[in-house]
Amino acid sequence: MVQPLEALGGALRFIKRVRADSQFRKDLYLQDSPEALGLHLKSQNMDFTPQDLDGAYMHLLTNCQDKSEADEIKEIVIWYSFLIGENE
């Protein structure tokens, strides 16, 4: 099922901010648990589910100009899964 773009807003904002803001990335590393990370993201108006992140990833892939841009977005999604402990 394709998610409406509005439902992906938090995940899209997350990916765009991670790409552009190194201090934001550092702040995410400082969160001591997946729950704390979720609360931090929610406070930044970036509340999203893993399904929303997958949908945002697919949406952004369609707009990529080249493979390196697509790879960067994929790496962000993988990095997030490590932050929340999905790949331990």
MIKE-477701 format. One record per atom (N, C-alpha, C, O, CB): residue in three letters; atom name; x, y, z. Coordinates in steps of 0.001 Angstrom, whole numbers, m for minus. Glycine has a CB too. Example, Ala and Ser with C-alpha at 12.3 -4.5 7.8 and 13.67 -1.06 7.14 Angstrom:
// MIKE-477701
r->ala a->N east->13190 north->m5690 up->7800
r->ala a->CA east->12300 north->m4500 up->7800
r->ala a->C east->13200 north->m3300 up->7800
r->ala a->O east->14236 north->m3319 up->8465
r->ala a->CB east->11308 north->m4473 up->9046
r->ser a->N east->12850 north->m2250 up->7080
r->ser a->CA east->13670 north->m1060 up->7140
r->ser a->C east->12900 north->30 up->7870
r->ser a->O east->13409 north->1138 up->8039
r->ser a->CB east->14084 north->m598 up->5725
***
This chain:
// MIKE-477701
r->met a->N east->834 north->m1183 up->0
r->met a->CA east->0 north->0 up->0
r->met a->C east->880 north->1248 up->0
r->met a->O east->1805 north->1360 up->805
r->met a->CB east->m950 north->m3 up->1214
r->val a->N east->599 north->2165 up->m884
r->val a->CA east->1356 north->3402 up->m990
r->val a->C east->813 north->4383 up->47
r->val a->O east->m396 north->4581 up->165
r->val a->CB east->1272 north->4000 up->m2436
r->gln a->N east->1732 north->4990 up->793
r->gln a->CA east->1333 north->5942 up->1819
r->gln a->C east->1228 north->7334 up->1216
r->gln a->O east->2028 north->7702 up->356
r->gln a->CB east->2330 north->5934 up->2993
r->pro a->N east->234 north->8116 up->1667
r->pro a->CA east->149 north->9499 up->1199
r->pro a->C east->1391 north->10276 up->1639
r->pro a->O east->1935 north->10034 up->2717
r->pro a->CB east->m1137 north->10181 up->1733
r->leu a->N east->1822 north->11189 up->814
r->leu a->CA east->3028 north->11963 up->1088
r->leu a->C east->2930 north->12706 up->2422
r->leu a->O east->3940 north->12853 up->3111
r->leu a->CB east->3284 north->12954 up->m42
r->glu a->N east->1745 north->13174 up->2799
r->glu a->CA east->1583 north->13883 up->4061
r->glu a->C east->1953 north->12987 up->5248
r->glu a->O east->2514 north->13465 up->6234
r->glu a->CB east->140 north->14387 up->4205
r->ala a->N east->1643 north->11704 up->5156
r->ala a->CA east->1935 north->10766 up->6239
r->ala a->C east->3435 north->10540 up->6392
r->ala a->O east->3886 north->10080 up->7441
r->ala a->CB east->1231 north->9435 up->5989
r->leu a->N east->4192 north->10850 up->5382
r->leu a->CA east->5640 north->10632 up->5395
r->leu a->C east->6417 north->11866 up->5839
r->leu a->O east->7647 north->11851 up->5862
r->leu a->CB east->6109 north->10210 up->4023
r->gly a->N east->5708 north->12925 up->6188
r->gly a->CA east->6341 north->14213 up->6479
r->gly a->C east->7465 north->14151 up->7490
r->gly a->O east->8540 north->14700 up->7247
r->gly a->CB east->5323 north->15161 up->6963
r->gly a->N east->7242 north->13486 up->8638
r->gly a->CA east->8272 north->13406 up->9668
r->gly a->C east->9508 north->12681 up->9176
r->gly a->O east->10631 north->13100 up->9452
r->gly a->CB east->7730 north->12715 up->10896
r->ala a->N east->9305 north->11597 up->8449
r->ala a->CA east->10430 north->10821 up->7924
r->ala a->C east->11179 north->11603 up->6846
r->ala a->O east->12408 north->11553 up->6783
r->ala a->CB east->9937 north->9480 up->7356
r->leu a->N east->10452 north->12318 up->6007
r->leu a->CA east->11110 north->13139 up->4981
r->leu a->C east->11936 north->14249 up->5620
r->leu a->O east->13064 north->14511 up->5203
r->leu a->CB east->10069 north->13744 up->4022
r->arg a->N east->11365 north->14903 up->6641
r->arg a->CA east->12112 north->15954 up->7347
r->arg a->C east->13365 north->15368 up->8000
r->arg a->O east->14426 north->15992 up->7986
r->arg a->CB east->11217 north->16635 up->8418
r->phe a->N east->13240 north->14169 up->8570
r->phe a->CA east->14373 north->13506 up->9203
r->phe a->C east->15506 north->13283 up->8197
r->phe a->O east->16646 north->13669 up->8450
r->phe a->CB east->13933 north->12167 up->9815
r->ile a->N east->15196 north->12669 up->7074
r->ile a->CA east->16232 north->12373 up->6072
r->ile a->C east->16875 north->13652 up->5576
r->ile a->O east->18099 north->13727 up->5471
r->ile a->CB east->15641 north->11589 up->4889
r->lys a->N east->16075 north->14658 up->5269
r->lys a->CA east->16633 north->15915 up->4758
r->lys a->C east->17520 north->16595 up->5793
r->lys a->O east->18569 north->17142 up->5455
r->lys a->CB east->15510 north->16863 up->4336
r->arg a->N east->17100 north->16559 up->7048
r->arg a->CA east->17905 north->17225 up->8085
r->arg a->C east->19191 north->16453 up->8364
r->arg a->O east->20241 north->17065 up->8559
r->arg a->CB east->17091 north->17374 up->9385
r->val a->N east->19131 north->15132 up->8387
r->val a->CA east->20347 north->14343 up->8587
r->val a->C east->21347 north->14630 up->7470
r->val a->O east->22550 north->14706 up->7719
r->val a->CB east->20018 north->12832 up->8641
r->arg a->N east->20864 north->14788 up->6265
r->arg a->CA east->21760 north->15073 up->5135
r->arg a->C east->22427 north->16427 up->5261
r->arg a->O east->23556 north->16608 up->4805
r->arg a->CB east->20996 north->15006 up->3829
r->ala a->N east->21740 north->17385 up->5875
r->ala a->CA east->22215 north->18766 up->5849
r->ala a->C east->22842 north->19266 up->7149
r->ala a->O east->23561 north->20266 up->7131
r->ala a->CB east->21093 north->19650 up->5498
r->asp a->N east->22589 north->18600 up->8276
r->asp a->CA east->22912 north->19192 up->9573
r->asp a->C east->23768 north->18237 up->10418
r->asp a->O east->23246 north->17302 up->11026
r->asp a->CB east->21619 north->19557 up->10327
r->ser a->N east->25061 north->18475 up->10449
r->ser a->CA east->25959 north->17587 up->11196
r->ser a->C east->25711 north->17669 up->12704
r->ser a->O east->25869 north->16668 up->13403
r->ser a->CB east->27419 north->17935 up->10891
r->gln a->N east->25330 north->18830 up->13215
r->gln a->CA east->25044 north->18941 up->14652
r->gln a->C east->23820 north->18108 up->15019
r->gln a->O east->23781 north->17507 up->16092
r->gln a->CB east->24821 north->20418 up->15052
r->phe a->N east->22840 north->18067 up->14155
r->phe a->CA east->21660 north->17234 up->14389
r->phe a->C east->22070 north->15764 up->14469
r->phe a->O east->21603 north->15037 up->15346
r->phe a->CB east->20606 north->17445 up->13267
r->arg a->N east->22940 north->15327 up->13561
r->arg a->CA east->23421 north->13943 up->13606
r->arg a->C east->24126 north->13658 up->14927
r->arg a->O east->23920 north->12598 up->15519
r->arg a->CB east->24370 north->13664 up->12428
r->lys a->N east->24958 north->14593 up->15398
r->lys a->CA east->25646 north->14420 up->16677
r->lys a->C east->24639 north->14328 up->17821
r->lys a->O east->24807 north->13511 up->18727
r->lys a->CB east->26628 north->15580 up->16923
r->asp a->N east->23605 north->15152 up->17789
r->asp a->CA east->22568 north->15117 up->18825
r->asp a->C east->21884 north->13752 up->18859
r->asp a->O east->21548 north->13250 up->19932
r->asp a->CB east->21525 north->16228 up->18585
r->leu a->N east->21679 north->13160 up->17702
r->leu a->CA east->21034 north->11848 up->17660
r->leu a->C east->21925 north->10788 up->18294
r->leu a->O east->21433 north->9898 up->18987
r->leu a->CB east->20696 north->11458 up->16214
r->tyr a->N east->23222 north->10875 up->18063
r->tyr a->CA east->24156 north->9927 up->18671
r->tyr a->C east->24146 north->10020 up->20195
r->tyr a->O east->24405 north->9027 up->20875
r->tyr a->CB east->25567 north->10172 up->18148
r->leu a->N east->23854 north->11184 up->20729
r->leu a->CA east->23887 north->11389 up->22181
r->leu a->C east->22686 north->10780 up->22905
r->leu a->O east->22697 north->10667 up->24130
r->leu a->CB east->23953 north->12866 up->22482
r->gln a->N east->21669 north->10394 up->22171
r->gln a->CA east->20493 north->9799 up->22805
r->gln a->C east->20869 north->8413 up->23317
r->gln a->O east->21474 north->7625 up->22591
r->gln a->CB east->19289 north->9720 up->21808
r->asp a->N east->20512 north->8112 up->24574
r->asp a->CA east->21007 north->6884 up->25211
r->asp a->C east->20119 north->5660 up->25054
r->asp a->O east->20434 north->4596 up->25587
r->asp a->CB east->21202 north->7132 up->26646
r->ser a->N east->19019 north->5795 up->24333
r->ser a->CA east->18147 north->4640 up->24106
r->ser a->C east->17265 north->4918 up->22896
r->ser a->O east->17097 north->6072 up->22502
r->ser a->CB east->17279 north->4332 up->25366
r->pro a->N east->16702 north->3871 up->22306
r->pro a->CA east->15764 north->4092 up->21206
r->pro a->C east->14560 north->4952 up->21638
r->pro a->O east->14036 north->5738 up->20849
r->pro a->CB east->15275 north->2746 up->20663
r->glu a->N east->14138 north->4791 up->22885
r->glu a->CA east->13013 north->5581 up->23385
r->glu a->C east->13382 north->7065 up->23461
r->glu a->O east->12602 north->7929 up->23060
r->glu a->CB east->12573 north->5070 up->24772
r->ala a->N east->14582 north->7348 up->23980
r->ala a->CA east->15051 north->8734 up->24058
r->ala a->C east->15195 north->9328 up->22659
r->ala a->O east->14875 north->10496 up->22438
r->ala a->CB east->16395 north->8811 up->24811
r->leu a->N east->15671 north->8527 up->21730
r->leu a->CA east->15790 north->8981 up->20342
r->leu a->C east->14424 north->9340 up->19784
r->leu a->O east->14254 north->10384 up->19154
r->leu a->CB east->16453 north->7902 up->19468
r->gly a->N east->13451 north->8467 up->20019
r->gly a->CA east->12094 north->8737 up->19543
r->gly a->C east->11512 north->10012 up->20130
r->gly a->O east->10871 north->10787 up->19420
r->gly a->CB east->11192 north->7575 up->19873
r->leu a->N east->11732 north->10234 up->21421
r->leu a->CA east->11245 north->11462 up->22057
r->leu a->C east->11939 north->12694 up->21499
r->leu a->O east->11312 north->13733 up->21289
r->leu a->CB east->11449 north->11395 up->23566
r->his a->N east->13242 north->12567 up->21261
r->his a->CA east->14000 north->13692 up->20680
r->his a->C east->13465 north->14016 up->19284
r->his a->O east->13252 north->15183 up->18957
r->his a->CB east->15525 north->13357 up->20611
r->leu a->N east->13253 north->13003 up->18474
r->leu a->CA east->12736 north->13242 up->17127
r->leu a->C east->11335 north->13842 up->17181
r->leu a->O east->11009 north->14742 up->16408
r->leu a->CB east->12722 north->11939 up->16318
r->lys a->N east->10516 north->13342 up->18091
r->lys a->CA east->9157 north->13879 up->18233
r->lys a->C east->9208 north->15355 up->18601
r->lys a->O east->8408 north->16147 up->18102
r->lys a->CB east->8364 north->13089 up->19300
r->ser a->N east->10146 north->15734 up->19473
r->ser a->CA east->10274 north->17140 up->19870
r->ser a->C east->10725 north->18023 up->18705
r->ser a->O east->10550 north->19241 up->18734
r->ser a->CB east->11260 north->17270 up->21029
r->gln a->N east->11300 north->17403 up->17696
r->gln a->CA east->11763 north->18116 up->16502
r->gln a->C east->10740 north->18042 up->15364
r->gln a->O east->11049 north->18384 up->14223
r->gln a->CB east->13102 north->17542 up->16033
r->asn a->N east->9516 north->17592 up->15685
r->asn a->CA east->8445 north->17432 up->14693
r->asn a->C east->8820 north->16399 up->13628
r->asn a->O east->8542 north->16572 up->12441
r->asn a->CB east->8132 north->18782 up->14025
r->met a->N east->9461 north->15317 up->14093
r->met a->CA east->9883 north->14250 up->13192
r->met a->C east->9426 north->12900 up->13721
r->met a->O east->10209 north->11952 up->13781
r->met a->CB east->11407 north->14265 up->13010
r->asp a->N east->8183 north->12817 up->14096
r->asp a->CA east->7612 north->11568 up->14588
r->asp a->C east->7246 north->10706 up->13375
r->asp a->O east->6477 north->11138 up->12515
r->asp a->CB east->6355 north->11832 up->15505
r->phe a->N east->7797 north->9489 up->13306
r->phe a->CA east->7507 north->8610 up->12172
r->phe a->C east->7708 north->7161 up->12576
r->phe a->O east->8394 north->6859 up->13552
r->phe a->CB east->8397 north->8958 up->10962
r->thr a->N east->7098 north->6277 up->11810
r->thr a->CA east->7241 north->4840 up->12022
r->thr a->C east->8302 north->4302 up->11053
r->thr a->O east->8683 north->4988 up->10104
r->thr a->CB east->5869 north->4102 up->11822
r->pro a->N east->8776 north->3077 up->11294
r->pro a->CA east->9693 north->2475 up->10313
r->pro a->C east->9066 north->2379 up->8913
r->pro a->O east->9762 north->2518 up->7907
r->pro a->CB east->10116 north->1078 up->10783
r->gln a->N east->7769 north->2145 up->8859
r->gln a->CA east->7088 north->2087 up->7557
r->gln a->C east->7088 north->3464 up->6881
r->gln a->O east->7234 north->3563 up->5663
r->gln a->CB east->5633 north->1577 up->7729
r->asp a->N east->6922 north->4523 up->7680
r->asp a->CA east->7000 north->5875 up->7123
r->asp a->C east->8391 north->6139 up->6555
r->asp a->O east->8526 north->6734 up->5486
r->asp a->CB east->6654 north->6926 up->8197
r->leu a->N east->9425 north->5695 up->7271
r->leu a->CA east->10793 north->5903 up->6800
r->leu a->C east->11027 north->5149 up->5492
r->leu a->O east->11666 north->5670 up->4578
r->leu a->CB east->11809 north->5450 up->7869
r->asp a->N east->10512 north->3931 up->5404
r->asp a->CA east->10631 north->3174 up->4147
r->asp a->C east->9917 north->3894 up->3009
r->asp a->O east->10435 north->3971 up->1895
r->asp a->CB east->10055 north->1753 up->4314
r->gly a->N east->8737 north->4415 up->3289
r->gly a->CA east->7989 north->5152 up->2265
r->gly a->C east->8706 north->6409 up->1832
r->gly a->O east->8745 north->6728 up->643
r->gly a->CB east->6613 north->5508 up->2772
r->ala a->N east->9277 north->7129 up->2789
r->ala a->CA east->10032 north->8345 up->2461
r->ala a->C east->11259 north->7997 up->1631
r->ala a->O east->11591 north->8695 up->673
r->ala a->CB east->10451 north->9094 up->3745
r->tyr a->N east->11926 north->6915 up->2006
r->tyr a->CA east->13092 north->6442 up->1258
r->tyr a->C east->12716 north->6166 up->m197
r->tyr a->O east->13402 north->6612 up->m1117
r->tyr a->CB east->13676 north->5169 up->1911
r->met a->N east->11633 north->5437 up->m397
r->met a->CA east->11208 north->5119 up->m1763
r->met a->C east->10835 north->6386 up->m2530
r->met a->O east->11161 north->6520 up->m3710
r->met a->CB east->10016 north->4146 up->m1740
r->his a->N east->10159 north->7304 up->m1868
r->his a->CA east->9782 north->8566 up->m2515
r->his a->C east->11022 north->9354 up->m2939
r->his a->O east->11103 north->9839 up->m4068
r->his a->CB east->8912 north->9418 up->m1568
r->leu a->N east->11985 north->9476 up->m2024
r->leu a->CA east->13185 north->10251 up->m2341
r->leu a->C east->14028 north->9584 up->m3415
r->leu a->O east->14678 north->10268 up->m4206
r->leu a->CB east->14020 north->10455 up->m1092
r->leu a->N east->14026 north->8255 up->m3453
r->leu a->CA east->14783 north->7557 up->m4502
r->leu a->C east->14306 north->7952 up->m5893
r->leu a->O east->15103 north->8052 up->m6826
r->leu a->CB east->14665 north->6042 up->m4325
r->thr a->N east->13006 north->8174 up->m6027
r->thr a->CA east->12468 north->8536 up->m7346
r->thr a->C east->12934 north->9911 up->m7791
r->thr a->O east->12872 north->10231 up->m8978
r->thr a->CB east->10947 north->8496 up->m7325
r->asn a->N east->13405 north->10736 up->m6847
r->asn a->CA east->13852 north->12084 up->m7181
r->asn a->C east->15369 north->12230 up->m7234
r->asn a->O east->15876 north->13321 up->m7497
r->asn a->CB east->13298 north->13053 up->m6188
r->cys a->N east->16096 north->11148 up->m6986
r->cys a->CA east->17562 north->11219 up->m6986
r->cys a->C east->18100 north->11516 up->m8376
r->cys a->O east->17594 north->11021 up->m9383
r->cys a->CB east->18160 north->9912 up->m6465
r->gln a->N east->19132 north->12331 up->m8399
r->gln a->CA east->19760 north->12697 up->m9660
r->gln a->C east->20801 north->11688 up->m10126
r->gln a->O east->21065 north->11555 up->m11321
r->gln a->CB east->20394 north->14045 up->m9532
r->asp a->N east->21394 north->10972 up->m9154
r->asp a->CA east->22422 north->9996 up->m9516
r->asp a->C east->22536 north->8927 up->m8432
r->asp a->O east->21886 north->9007 up->m7390
r->asp a->CB east->23786 north->10693 up->m9731
r->lys a->N east->23368 north->7933 up->m8695
r->lys a->CA east->23517 north->6802 up->m7779
r->lys a->C east->24100 north->7225 up->m6437
r->lys a->O east->23705 north->6681 up->m5406
r->lys a->CB east->24395 north->5737 up->m8404
r->ser a->N east->25021 north->8174 up->m6420
r->ser a->CA east->25625 north->8578 up->m5150
r->ser a->C east->24593 north->9221 up->m4229
r->ser a->O east->24657 north->9032 up->m3014
r->ser a->CB east->26784 north->9548 up->m5395
r->glu a->N east->23663 north->9959 up->m4768
r->glu a->CA east->22592 north->10547 up->m3960
r->glu a->C east->21686 north->9448 up->m3406
r->glu a->O east->21289 north->9495 up->m2242
r->glu a->CB east->21765 north->11556 up->m4797
r->ala a->N east->21365 north->8471 up->m4229
r->ala a->CA east->20541 north->7342 up->m3784
r->ala a->C east->21263 north->6551 up->m2703
r->ala a->O east->20643 north->6132 up->m1725
r->ala a->CB east->20189 north->6422 up->m4971
r->asp a->N east->22555 north->6345 up->m2866
r->asp a->CA east->23345 north->5617 up->m1863
r->asp a->C east->23366 north->6366 up->m534
r->asp a->O east->23285 north->5750 up->529
r->asp a->CB east->24784 north->5397 up->m2365
r->glu a->N east->23474 north->7691 up->m589
r->glu a->CA east->23491 north->8497 up->638
r->glu a->C east->22180 north->8327 up->1415
r->glu a->O east->22193 north->8168 up->2635
r->glu a->CB east->23722 north->9991 up->301
r->ile a->N east->21078 north->8360 up->716
r->ile a->CA east->19777 north->8207 up->1372
r->ile a->C east->19638 north->6799 up->1949
r->ile a->O east->19122 north->6627 up->3053
r->ile a->CB east->18625 north->8498 up->377
r->lys a->N east->20092 north->5805 up->1213
r->lys a->CA east->20045 north->4429 up->1715
r->lys a->C east->20878 north->4296 up->2988
r->lys a->O east->20457 north->3638 up->3939
r->lys a->CB east->20549 north->3440 up->639
r->glu a->N east->22049 north->4913 up->3010
r->glu a->CA east->22913 north->4850 up->4190
r->glu a->C east->22245 north->5490 up->5407
r->glu a->O east->22425 north->5015 up->6529
r->glu a->CB east->24252 north->5540 up->3904
r->ile a->N east->21480 north->6555 up->5202
r->ile a->CA east->20764 north->7201 up->6308
r->ile a->C east->19733 north->6254 up->6897
r->ile a->O east->19601 north->6160 up->8117
r->ile a->CB east->20082 north->8499 up->5835
r->val a->N east->19005 north->5554 up->6041
r->val a->CA east->17989 north->4605 up->6512
r->val a->C east->18665 north->3472 up->7297
r->val a->O east->18168 north->3070 up->8349
r->val a->CB east->17170 north->4028 up->5310
r->ile a->N east->19772 north->2966 up->6802
r->ile a->CA east->20502 north->1908 up->7501
r->ile a->C east->21049 north->2436 up->8827
r->ile a->O east->20957 north->1754 up->9848
r->ile a->CB east->21653 north->1363 up->6620
r->trp a->N east->21610 north->3629 up->8820
r->trp a->CA east->22148 north->4250 up->10030
r->trp a->C east->21054 north->4385 up->11087
r->trp a->O east->21287 north->4095 up->12260
r->trp a->CB east->22759 north->5632 up->9708
r->tyr a->N east->19871 north->4821 up->10679
r->tyr a->CA east->18761 north->4955 up->11624
r->tyr a->C east->18417 north->3602 up->12248
r->tyr a->O east->18152 north->3523 up->13447
r->tyr a->CB east->17524 north->5548 up->10921
r->ser a->N east->18420 north->2545 up->11447
r->ser a->CA east->18092 north->1213 up->12000
r->ser a->C east->19125 north->804 up->13048
r->ser a->O east->18775 north->130 up->14017
r->ser a->CB east->18030 north->145 up->10867
r->phe a->N east->20380 north->1193 up->12878
r->phe a->CA east->21389 north->937 up->13906
r->phe a->C east->21114 north->1759 up->15159
r->phe a->O east->21245 north->1254 up->16274
r->phe a->CB east->22790 north->1248 up->13370
r->leu a->N east->20734 north->3025 up->14983
r->leu a->CA east->20447 north->3891 up->16125
r->leu a->C east->19324 north->3332 up->16995
r->leu a->O east->19373 north->3441 up->18220
r->leu a->CB east->20080 north->5287 up->15644
r->ile a->N east->18322 north->2741 up->16369
r->ile a->CA east->17194 north->2246 up->17154
r->ile a->C east->17380 north->790 up->17563
r->ile a->O east->16507 north->202 up->18200
r->ile a->CB east->15905 north->2398 up->16368
r->gly a->N east->18512 north->216 up->17196
r->gly a->CA east->18843 north->m1125 up->17658
r->gly a->C east->18258 north->m2251 up->16849
r->gly a->O east->18180 north->m3375 up->17346
r->gly a->CB east->18413 north->m1277 up->19031
r->glu a->N east->17843 north->m2002 up->15625
r->glu a->CA east->17266 north->m3073 up->14805
r->glu a->C east->18319 north->m4008 up->14229
r->glu a->O east->17990 north->m5135 up->13859
r->glu a->CB east->16455 north->m2479 up->13678
r->asn a->N east->19558 north->m3585 up->14141
r->asn a->CA east->20591 north->m4418 up->13518
r->asn a->C east->21626 north->m4909 up->14505
r->asn a->O east->22781 north->m5114 up->14131
r->asn a->CB east->21275 north->m3655 up->12425
r->glu a->N east->21248 north->m5102 up->15741
r->glu a->CA east->22214 north->m5571 up->16737
r->glu a->C east->22266 north->m7073 up->16745
r->glu a->O east->23023 north->m7660 up->17518
r->glu a->CB east->21867 north->m5051 up->18129
***
